[in-house]
């Protein structure tokens, strides 16, 4: 999946109230396992920026965009943790493996949002 396609997916998710924003990270990583981890961060940031420019920072979409920014920050933090632990950390599939073994936050979408 190309970066533009991932960003479009982010925009769709942020504008769809029935889909938890937290699900973005795992969804993108699983749909694009060979994507670079920072491409996930960039796609989420790009999508959040687009939603904020279209709809503003207030309202439901604005609130969801802020959640998206937090998800991007957490993914970048996970990448740094992976590096500190000496784990592979180039591709989205490495990120999913890290979540499965170290930090399942993004894998449990039904937890309190």
Secondary structure, DSSP 8 states (H G I E B T S, - for coil): --HHHHHHHHHHHHH-TTS-TTHHHHHHHHH-TTSBHHHHHHHHHHHHHHHHHHH-SSHHHHHHHHHHHHHHHHHHHHHHHHHHTT---SBHHHHHHHHHHT-GGGG-TTS--
